Amino acid sequence: MAGSTHTVTNQAPPLTQYDVFAADRALTEAVERHLDPAVLEEGRSELSGLGRTSGSTQVQEWGVLADENPPRLRSHDRYGHRIDEVDFHPAWHRLLGKGVSAGLTGAWGQPGGHVRRAAAFVVWTQVEAGTCCPLSMTHAAVPALRADPALAAEWEPRLTSPVYDRGLRPAHEKAGVLFGMAMTEKQGGSDVRANTTSARPLAEDGAYELTGHKWFCSAPMSDAFLVLAQAPGGLTCFLVPRVLADGSRNVFLLQRLKDKLGNRSNASAEVEFAGTWARRVGDEGRGVHTIIGMVAATRLDCVLGSAGLMRQAVAQAVHHCAYREAFGGKLVDKPLMRNVLADLALESEAATTLALRLAAACDDGGEQERALLRIAVPAAKYWVTKRCAPLVVEAAECLGGNGYVEESGMPRLVRESPLNSVWEGAGNVQALDVLRALRREPGTLDAYLREVGRARGADHRLDGAIRGLLTELADLEGVEGRARRLVERLALVLQGSLLVRYAPPQVADAFCAARLGGDGGASFGTLPHTLDLAAVVARARPEPA
């Protein structure tokens, strides 16, 4: 018999059965801005379809199940044979299949492909970010493989296929493949030149035998991996298939799976190579140069992934506060809560706007845009991923105690939020990479200044921030110790310039006041009270169908 002591009231309904893409004004406007009109309608239709899928109750439940049932390592079969396989929950395979079919590995070569994929990545991250790791690496492997035209011709059609063909079989028998990577080692981490894995040439042209280990091998059930190892000519990039052309298993010894803070639905492994067959990609001694395109692509995905996590956190917070009542009114209408929500919304919109601008530069491919990407990607990777964790934690607090309970979904976002700041080079690596570009490639700074200069004269606080940045850049003596400060300013000025050009006046005004004009505090919810914060919050509210 049901209890009769109380009736449940004053709870927000679940944020479900809605179009995740269409409900995100910053994202939809960025797509409209950057996609060619000839493919805009097609792109919007595809993204809205993915948005409805992502917002459906069933797919959201798959995300929960995949997170609650992490992968399991099976090193041996029942007879004692070594098999080195990882078992995933069925929800993982359903999600991964949806991601592949949505084109998250197929940006290369289609009109507006990078913008369309970037928007889809932001949307799909909001379901369960774990599947985004293999999707990202498969997408990013393409520019690395293009260092060897023969390899690219063989593998690229499989990588960009919209078919998720699971199971370990020879790649030539599959309708689509996934790629992982294994770069870092326990003694080196980000310093990949300290790698000790060795590569011994075999008689077959371009073939090698690898011996060594990798400390982090992402998505170990992928069909092939890009690996760095020391060849006779120096650090070199290799393609390591899981299954050889004759159907036999390559030597790929999974030692254990990492027990991670978040991203638990995705497997990350330690792997040993002991006579492992590999095919060289690019020239010997040019390993870092070969994989640099892959690194740039995965770093941009870190920005996109963090933008997606931030958007979902803000959507949940605004949705909750729009329904929840306290002290005589809706939380969303309380001046202090409105300030918090508006501040979170600003951060989220700035991240999305910057991420889609960088994706558009990838589609353009011109010299000027490539130069911009060289400095803007590591700067954005540094700043946007750093802002993700505090934003998500603050958004969870907006739900009060409800946000600390697993059923709300917020703890999963909190656990996931630091990942992109660590993956593909932590903060210091990104900051130093920006310094390297400034010193060695002066054209990158020219491209950056030309981009932010397009907004000069539109807001006095942005103009002042640009002048201050130029002063910082004029004195690069001892710059390494203040590299984080410099890169933060580079990212903020770029975000401000984009919002001044493209966002509604209320959003641009609030961002410039708080982020560039110094009229904001160290925590969220400290915006000037004179701003039109209600309009900023209303813009960020998701509207379920």
C-alpha positions as CSV (number, residue, x, y, z in Angstrom):
1,M,0.0,0.0,0.0
2,A,1.4,3.4,-0.9
3,G,2.3,5.8,1.9
4,S,-0.1,8.7,2.3
5,T,2.1,11.0,4.5
6,H,3.1,13.3,1.7
7,T,2.6,14.3,-1.9
8,V,5.6,14.9,-4.2
9,T,5.7,18.5,-5.3
10,N,8.2,21.2,-6.4
11,Q,10.4,18.8,-8.3
12,A,11.6,19.6,-11.8
13,P,10.5,17.0,-14.5
14,P,13.3,15.0,-16.2
15,L,15.0,16.9,-19.0
16,T,14.2,14.3,-21.7
17,Q,12.4,13.8,-25.0
18,Y,13.8,17.0,-26.5
19,D,16.1,18.0,-29.4
20,V,19.5,18.6,-27.8
21,F,20.8,20.4,-30.9
22,A,17.8,22.6,-31.6
23,A,17.6,23.6,-27.9
24,D,21.1,25.0,-27.9
25,R,20.9,28.5,-29.5
26,A,24.6,29.1,-29.4
27,L,25.3,25.9,-31.3
28,T,22.5,26.2,-33.9
29,E,23.6,29.8,-34.6
30,A,27.2,28.7,-35.0
31,V,26.2,26.0,-37.5
32,E,24.1,28.5,-39.5
33,R,27.0,31.0,-39.4
34,H,29.8,28.6,-40.6
35,L,28.0,26.1,-42.9
36,D,27.8,26.9,-46.6
37,P,24.1,27.7,-47.5
38,A,24.2,24.9,-50.1
39,V,24.6,22.2,-47.3
40,L,23.0,24.1,-44.4
41,E,19.5,22.6,-44.6
42,E,21.0,19.1,-44.9
43,G,23.3,19.7,-42.0
44,R,20.6,21.1,-39.8
45,S,18.4,18.1,-40.6
46,E,21.1,15.6,-39.7
47,L,22.0,17.5,-36.5
48,S,18.4,17.8,-35.4
49,G,17.9,14.1,-35.9
50,L,20.9,13.4,-33.8
51,G,19.6,15.9,-31.2
52,R,16.3,14.1,-30.9
53,T,18.1,10.8,-30.6
54,S,20.4,12.2,-27.9
55,G,17.5,13.7,-26.0
56,S,15.4,10.6,-26.1
57,T,14.7,8.7,-22.9
58,Q,16.0,5.4,-24.3
59,V,19.4,6.8,-25.5
60,Q,19.8,8.6,-22.2
61,E,19.2,5.4,-20.4
62,W,21.9,3.7,-22.6
63,G,24.3,6.3,-21.4
64,V,23.5,5.5,-17.8
65,L,23.9,1.8,-18.3
66,A,27.2,2.1,-20.1
67,D,28.6,4.2,-17.3
68,E,27.2,1.9,-14.6
69,N,28.6,-1.2,-16.3
70,P,32.2,-0.5,-17.1
71,P,34.2,-2.8,-19.4
72,R,35.9,-6.0,-18.2
73,L,39.2,-7.4,-19.2
74,R,39.3,-11.0,-20.4
75,S,43.0,-11.9,-20.6
76,H,42.4,-15.7,-21.2
77,D,39.7,-18.0,-22.4
78,R,38.3,-20.9,-20.4
79,Y,41.0,-23.2,-21.7
80,G,43.9,-20.9,-20.7
81,H,44.6,-19.4,-24.2
82,R,45.5,-15.8,-24.1
83,I,42.9,-13.7,-25.9
84,D,43.4,-10.1,-24.6
85,E,39.8,-9.0,-25.1
86,V,37.6,-6.4,-23.4
87,D,33.9,-7.0,-22.8
88,F,31.5,-4.0,-23.0
89,H,27.9,-3.7,-21.9
90,P,25.4,-3.8,-24.8
91,A,24.5,-0.2,-24.2
92,W,28.1,0.8,-25.1
93,H,27.9,-0.9,-28.5
94,R,24.5,0.7,-29.2
95,L,25.9,4.1,-28.4
96,L,29.1,3.6,-30.4
97,G,27.1,2.4,-33.3
98,K,24.9,5.5,-33.2
99,G,28.0,7.7,-33.0
100,V,29.6,6.1,-36.1
101,S,26.4,6.2,-38.1
102,A,25.9,9.9,-37.2
103,G,29.2,10.7,-39.1
104,L,31.4,11.3,-36.1
105,T,34.3,9.5,-37.9
106,G,33.5,10.8,-41.4
107,A,34.2,14.6,-41.5
108,W,37.0,14.3,-44.0
109,G,36.1,15.1,-47.6
110,Q,32.5,16.2,-47.2
111,P,31.3,19.8,-47.6
112,G,31.4,21.5,-44.2
113,G,32.3,18.2,-42.7
114,H,34.3,19.6,-39.8
115,V,31.6,22.0,-38.7
116,R,28.9,19.4,-39.0
117,R,30.9,16.8,-37.1
118,A,31.9,19.4,-34.5
119,A,28.3,20.2,-33.7
120,A,27.4,16.5,-33.6
121,F,30.3,15.9,-31.2
122,V,29.0,18.6,-28.9
123,V,25.6,17.0,-29.0
124,W,26.8,13.4,-28.6
125,T,29.1,14.2,-25.7
126,Q,26.0,15.1,-23.7
127,V,24.7,11.5,-23.8
128,E,27.8,9.6,-22.6
129,A,31.3,11.0,-23.2
130,G,33.1,7.6,-23.0
131,T,32.2,6.6,-26.6
132,C,33.6,9.9,-27.9
133,C,37.2,8.6,-27.3
134,P,37.2,5.9,-30.0
135,L,35.2,8.2,-32.3
136,S,37.7,11.0,-31.8
137,M,40.8,8.8,-32.4
138,T,39.2,7.2,-35.5
139,H,38.5,10.6,-37.0
140,A,41.9,12.0,-36.0
141,A,43.9,9.1,-37.5
142,V,43.1,10.2,-41.1
143,P,45.6,13.1,-41.3
144,A,48.4,10.9,-39.7
145,L,47.8,8.1,-42.2
146,R,48.0,10.6,-45.1
147,A,51.7,10.8,-44.5
148,D,51.7,7.4,-46.4
149,P,49.4,7.7,-49.4
150,A,49.2,3.9,-49.9
151,L,48.1,3.4,-46.3
152,A,45.6,6.2,-46.5
153,A,44.1,4.8,-49.7
154,E,43.7,1.4,-47.9
155,W,42.4,2.6,-44.5
156,E,40.6,5.9,-45.0
157,P,37.4,4.5,-46.5
158,R,37.2,2.1,-43.6
159,L,37.8,4.8,-41.0
160,T,35.2,7.2,-42.5
161,S,32.6,4.5,-43.0
162,P,29.2,5.1,-41.3
163,V,29.1,1.4,-40.3
164,Y,30.0,0.2,-36.8
165,D,31.3,-3.4,-37.5
166,R,32.3,-4.8,-34.1
167,G,34.4,-7.8,-33.4
168,L,38.1,-8.6,-34.1
169,R,38.5,-9.7,-37.7
170,P,41.0,-8.7,-40.4
171,A,40.3,-5.1,-41.4
172,H,39.8,-6.0,-45.1
173,E,36.8,-8.1,-44.1
174,K,35.0,-5.3,-42.3
175,A,32.6,-2.6,-43.5
176,G,34.1,-0.1,-41.0
177,V,36.9,0.1,-38.5
178,L,37.9,2.0,-35.4
179,F,41.3,3.3,-34.4
180,G,43.0,3.8,-31.1
181,M,46.4,5.1,-30.1
182,A,49.2,4.1,-27.8
183,M,51.7,6.9,-27.5
184,T,52.8,7.5,-23.9
185,E,54.9,5.3,-21.6
186,K,55.2,5.1,-17.9
187,Q,58.6,6.7,-17.7
188,G,57.8,9.5,-20.2
189,G,54.2,10.6,-20.2
190,S,53.8,13.7,-22.4
191,D,57.6,13.5,-23.2
192,V,57.1,11.0,-26.0
193,R,60.7,11.4,-27.1
194,A,61.7,9.5,-23.9
195,N,59.8,6.4,-25.2
196,T,61.8,3.1,-25.0
197,T,59.6,0.8,-27.1
198,S,61.8,-0.5,-29.9
199,A,61.0,-1.2,-33.6
200,R,63.2,-3.7,-35.4
201,P,62.9,-3.7,-39.2
202,L,61.7,-6.9,-40.9
203,A,62.4,-8.2,-44.4
204,E,59.1,-7.0,-45.7
205,D,59.3,-3.4,-46.8
206,G,57.8,-1.0,-44.2
207,A,57.2,-3.8,-41.7
208,Y,58.7,-3.8,-38.2
209,E,58.6,-5.8,-35.0
210,L,57.8,-3.9,-31.8
211,T,59.0,-4.7,-28.3
212,G,58.0,-2.6,-25.3
213,H,55.0,-1.2,-23.4
214,K,52.5,1.6,-23.4
215,W,51.1,3.1,-20.3
216,F,47.9,4.3,-21.8
217,C,46.3,2.6,-24.7
218,S,42.9,4.0,-25.5
219,A,40.0,1.9,-26.8
220,P,42.0,-1.4,-26.8
221,M,39.3,-3.3,-28.8
222,S,39.8,-1.1,-31.8
223,D,40.9,-2.6,-35.1
224,A,44.2,-0.8,-35.3
225,F,46.4,1.7,-33.4
226,L,48.9,4.4,-34.1
227,V,52.0,3.8,-31.9
228,L,55.3,5.6,-31.4
229,A,58.4,3.5,-31.1
230,Q,62.2,4.0,-31.5
231,A,63.3,2.7,-34.9
232,P,67.0,2.7,-36.0
233,G,66.4,6.2,-37.5
234,G,64.7,7.6,-34.3
235,L,61.2,8.0,-33.0
236,T,58.8,6.8,-35.6
237,C,55.0,6.3,-36.1
238,F,53.6,2.9,-36.7
239,L,50.2,1.3,-37.5
240,V,49.6,-1.8,-35.3
241,P,46.6,-3.9,-36.4
242,R,44.8,-6.0,-33.8
243,V,44.3,-8.8,-36.3
244,L,46.7,-9.6,-39.1
245,A,45.7,-10.0,-42.7
246,D,45.8,-13.8,-42.4
247,G,43.3,-13.8,-39.6
248,S,45.7,-14.4,-36.8
249,R,45.8,-12.2,-33.7
250,N,48.7,-9.8,-33.5
251,V,50.7,-9.8,-30.2
252,F,48.8,-7.2,-28.2
253,L,49.1,-8.1,-24.5
254,L,46.6,-6.3,-22.3
255,Q,48.1,-6.1,-18.8
256,R,45.2,-4.3,-17.0
257,L,42.5,-1.7,-17.5
258,K,42.8,1.6,-15.8
259,D,40.4,2.3,-12.9
260,K,39.6,5.9,-13.8
261,L,37.9,8.8,-12.0
262,G,35.4,9.3,-14.9
263,N,35.0,8.1,-18.5
264,R,34.3,4.8,-17.0
265,S,32.4,3.3,-19.9
266,N,35.5,3.5,-22.1
267,A,38.4,1.1,-21.6
268,S,41.9,2.5,-21.2
269,A,44.6,-0.2,-20.9
270,E,48.3,-0.9,-20.3
271,V,49.6,-3.0,-23.2
272,E,52.8,-4.9,-23.9
273,F,54.4,-5.5,-27.3
274,A,56.5,-8.6,-27.6
275,G,57.3,-9.3,-31.3
276,T,54.2,-7.3,-32.4
277,W,53.9,-6.7,-36.1
278,A,53.7,-3.1,-37.2
279,R,53.7,-1.1,-40.4
280,R,55.6,2.2,-40.5
281,V,53.7,5.4,-41.2
282,G,55.9,8.2,-42.6
283,D,59.6,8.2,-42.5
284,E,61.8,6.9,-39.7
285,G,62.7,9.6,-37.1
286,R,59.6,11.7,-38.1
287,G,57.1,10.2,-35.7
288,V,56.1,13.4,-33.9
289,H,55.8,15.2,-37.3
290,T,53.6,12.4,-38.6
291,I,51.2,12.4,-35.7
292,I,50.9,16.1,-35.3
293,G,47.8,16.3,-37.4
294,M,46.2,13.6,-35.3
295,V,47.2,15.5,-32.1
296,A,45.7,18.7,-33.4
297,A,42.4,17.0,-34.3
298,T,42.1,15.3,-30.9
299,R,42.9,18.5,-29.1
300,L,40.1,20.2,-30.9
301,D,37.9,17.3,-29.8
302,C,38.9,18.0,-26.3
303,V,37.6,21.6,-26.7
304,L,34.4,20.2,-28.3
305,G,33.9,17.6,-25.6
306,S,34.3,20.1,-22.8
307,A,31.9,22.5,-24.6
308,G,29.4,19.6,-24.7
309,L,29.8,18.8,-21.0
310,M,29.4,22.4,-20.1
311,R,26.3,22.8,-22.2
312,Q,24.6,19.8,-20.6
313,A,25.5,21.0,-17.1
314,V,24.1,24.4,-17.8
315,A,21.0,23.0,-19.5
316,Q,20.3,20.8,-16.4
317,A,20.9,23.7,-14.0
318,V,18.7,26.2,-15.9
319,H,16.0,23.5,-16.4
320,H,15.9,22.7,-12.7
321,C,15.8,26.3,-11.6
322,A,13.0,27.1,-14.1
323,Y,10.7,24.7,-12.2
324,R,12.0,24.7,-8.6
325,E,10.4,27.1,-6.2
326,A,12.0,28.5,-3.1
327,F,11.3,31.5,-0.8
328,G,8.1,32.5,-2.7
329,G,9.1,32.2,-6.3
330,K,10.9,30.3,-9.1
331,L,14.7,29.9,-8.5
332,V,15.4,31.2,-12.0
333,D,13.8,34.5,-11.1
334,K,15.8,35.0,-7.9
335,P,18.4,37.7,-8.6
336,L,21.4,35.8,-7.1
337,M,20.5,32.5,-8.7
338,R,19.9,34.3,-12.0
339,N,23.4,35.8,-11.7
340,V,24.9,32.3,-11.2
341,L,23.0,30.8,-14.1
342,A,23.9,33.7,-16.4
343,D,27.6,33.4,-15.5
344,L,27.5,29.7,-16.3
345,A,25.7,30.3,-19.6
346,L,28.3,32.9,-20.6
347,E,31.1,30.4,-20.1
348,S,29.3,27.7,-22.0
349,E,28.4,29.9,-25.0
350,A,31.9,31.3,-25.2
351,A,33.3,27.7,-25.3
352,T,30.8,26.6,-28.0
353,T,31.3,29.7,-30.2
354,L,35.1,29.3,-30.1
355,A,35.0,25.5,-30.7
356,L,32.8,25.9,-33.8
357,R,35.0,28.7,-35.2
358,L,38.0,26.4,-35.0
359,A,36.1,23.7,-36.8
360,A,35.2,26.1,-39.5
361,A,38.9,26.9,-39.9
362,C,39.5,23.2,-40.4
363,D,37.0,23.2,-43.3
364,D,38.5,26.3,-44.9
365,G,42.0,24.8,-45.0
366,G,43.7,28.0,-46.2
367,E,47.1,29.1,-45.1
368,Q,45.7,31.9,-42.9
369,E,43.3,29.5,-41.2
370,R,45.9,26.9,-40.7
371,A,48.1,29.5,-39.0
372,L,45.2,30.5,-36.7
373,L,44.6,26.9,-35.8
374,R,48.3,26.5,-34.8
375,I,48.0,28.9,-32.0
376,A,44.3,28.9,-31.3
377,V,43.8,25.1,-30.8
378,P,46.3,24.7,-28.0
379,A,45.1,28.0,-26.4
380,A,41.5,26.9,-26.6
381,K,42.4,23.4,-25.4
382,Y,44.2,25.0,-22.4
383,W,41.4,27.4,-21.4
384,V,38.1,25.7,-22.3
385,T,39.0,22.4,-20.7
386,K,40.3,24.1,-17.6
387,R,36.9,25.9,-17.2
388,C,34.9,22.8,-17.6
389,A,35.4,21.3,-14.1
390,P,34.5,24.4,-12.0
391,L,31.5,25.1,-14.3
392,V,30.1,21.6,-13.9
393,V,30.6,21.6,-10.1
394,E,28.8,25.0,-9.8
395,A,26.0,23.8,-12.1
396,A,25.6,20.7,-9.8
397,E,25.3,23.0,-6.8
398,C,22.4,24.8,-8.5
399,L,20.4,21.5,-8.0
400,G,21.3,21.5,-4.3
401,G,21.3,18.1,-2.7
402,N,19.6,16.7,-5.8
403,G,22.7,17.4,-7.8
404,Y,24.9,15.3,-5.5
405,V,22.8,12.2,-6.1
406,E,23.8,9.8,-8.9
407,E,20.2,9.7,-10.4
408,S,20.5,13.4,-11.3
409,G,23.3,12.6,-13.8
410,M,25.3,15.5,-12.4
411,P,27.9,13.4,-10.6
412,R,28.7,11.6,-13.9
413,L,29.3,15.0,-15.5
414,V,31.5,16.1,-12.5
415,R,33.7,13.0,-12.8
416,E,34.0,13.5,-16.6
417,S,34.8,17.2,-16.4
418,P,38.6,17.1,-15.7
419,L,39.4,14.5,-18.4
420,N,39.8,16.7,-21.5
421,S,42.2,19.0,-19.6
422,V,44.5,16.0,-19.1
423,W,44.0,14.1,-22.3
424,E,46.3,15.0,-25.3
425,G,48.6,17.0,-23.1
426,A,47.8,18.7,-19.8
427,G,47.7,22.5,-19.3
428,N,51.5,23.1,-19.2
429,V,52.0,21.2,-22.4
430,Q,49.4,23.3,-24.2
431,A,50.8,26.6,-22.8
432,L,54.3,25.6,-23.9
433,D,53.1,24.6,-27.3
434,V,51.6,28.1,-27.7
435,L,55.0,29.6,-26.8
436,R,56.7,27.4,-29.3
437,A,54.3,28.6,-32.1
438,L,54.9,32.3,-31.1
439,R,58.7,31.9,-31.3
440,R,59.0,29.7,-34.3
441,E,56.1,30.6,-36.5
442,P,55.4,34.3,-36.4
443,G,52.6,33.9,-39.0
444,T,50.5,32.3,-36.3
445,L,50.4,35.5,-34.2
446,D,49.6,37.6,-37.3
447,A,46.7,35.3,-38.0
448,Y,45.5,35.5,-34.4
449,L,45.7,39.3,-34.3
450,R,43.9,39.6,-37.7
451,E,41.1,37.4,-36.3
452,V,40.6,39.3,-33.1
453,G,41.1,42.6,-34.9
454,R,37.9,42.1,-36.8
455,A,36.0,43.1,-33.6
456,R,38.1,46.1,-32.7
457,G,36.1,49.2,-32.0
458,A,32.9,47.3,-31.1
459,D,33.5,47.2,-27.4
460,H,36.0,49.3,-25.3
461,R,36.7,46.5,-22.9
462,L,37.7,44.2,-25.7
463,D,39.9,46.9,-27.2
464,G,41.6,47.4,-23.9
465,A,42.2,43.7,-23.5
466,I,43.8,43.5,-27.0
467,R,46.1,46.4,-26.1
468,G,47.0,44.7,-22.8
469,L,47.7,41.4,-24.7
470,L,50.0,43.2,-27.2
471,T,51.9,44.6,-24.2
472,E,52.3,41.1,-22.8
473,L,53.5,39.8,-26.2
474,A,56.0,42.6,-26.6
475,D,58.0,41.2,-23.6
476,L,58.7,37.5,-24.0
477,E,61.7,37.6,-21.6
478,G,61.2,34.9,-19.0
479,V,57.8,34.1,-20.6
480,E,57.7,30.4,-19.6
481,G,56.9,31.2,-16.0
482,R,53.9,33.3,-17.0
483,A,52.9,31.1,-20.0
484,R,49.6,30.1,-18.4
485,R,48.6,33.8,-17.9
486,L,49.5,34.7,-21.4
487,V,47.6,31.7,-23.0
488,E,44.5,32.4,-20.8
489,R,44.5,36.0,-22.1
490,L,44.9,34.8,-25.7
491,A,41.8,32.5,-25.3
492,L,39.7,35.1,-23.5
493,V,40.4,37.8,-26.0
494,L,39.6,35.4,-28.9
495,Q,36.3,34.4,-27.2
496,G,35.4,38.0,-26.5
497,S,36.0,39.0,-30.1
498,L,33.8,36.2,-31.4
499,L,31.0,37.0,-29.0
500,V,31.1,40.7,-29.8
501,R,30.8,39.8,-33.5
502,Y,28.2,37.0,-33.3
503,A,26.4,36.8,-29.9
504,P,23.3,38.8,-28.8
505,P,24.4,42.2,-27.2
506,Q,23.4,41.0,-23.7
507,V,25.8,38.0,-23.9
508,A,28.7,40.0,-25.4
509,D,28.2,42.8,-22.9
510,A,28.2,40.5,-19.9
511,F,31.2,38.5,-21.2
512,C,33.3,41.6,-21.9
513,A,32.4,43.2,-18.5
514,A,33.3,40.1,-16.5
515,R,36.0,38.4,-18.4
516,L,37.8,41.3,-20.1
517,G,36.8,44.4,-18.1
518,G,37.6,43.1,-14.7
519,D,34.0,43.6,-13.4
520,G,33.5,40.1,-12.2
521,G,34.7,38.0,-9.3
522,A,36.7,34.8,-9.0
523,S,33.6,32.6,-8.6
524,F,30.5,32.1,-10.8
525,G,27.6,34.4,-9.9
526,T,29.6,37.6,-9.5
527,L,28.5,39.4,-12.7
528,P,27.6,43.1,-12.5
529,H,24.0,43.3,-11.4
530,T,23.2,46.1,-13.9
531,L,23.5,43.7,-16.9
532,D,20.5,42.1,-18.6
533,L,21.0,38.7,-17.0
534,A,17.5,37.5,-17.5
535,A,18.0,37.5,-21.3
536,V,21.2,35.6,-21.0
537,V,19.5,32.9,-18.9
538,A,16.5,32.7,-21.1
539,R,18.8,32.1,-24.1
540,A,20.4,29.2,-22.3
541,R,17.2,27.4,-21.3
542,P,16.6,24.1,-23.1
543,E,13.0,23.7,-24.2
544,P,11.8,20.0,-24.3
545,A,9.3,19.2,-27.0
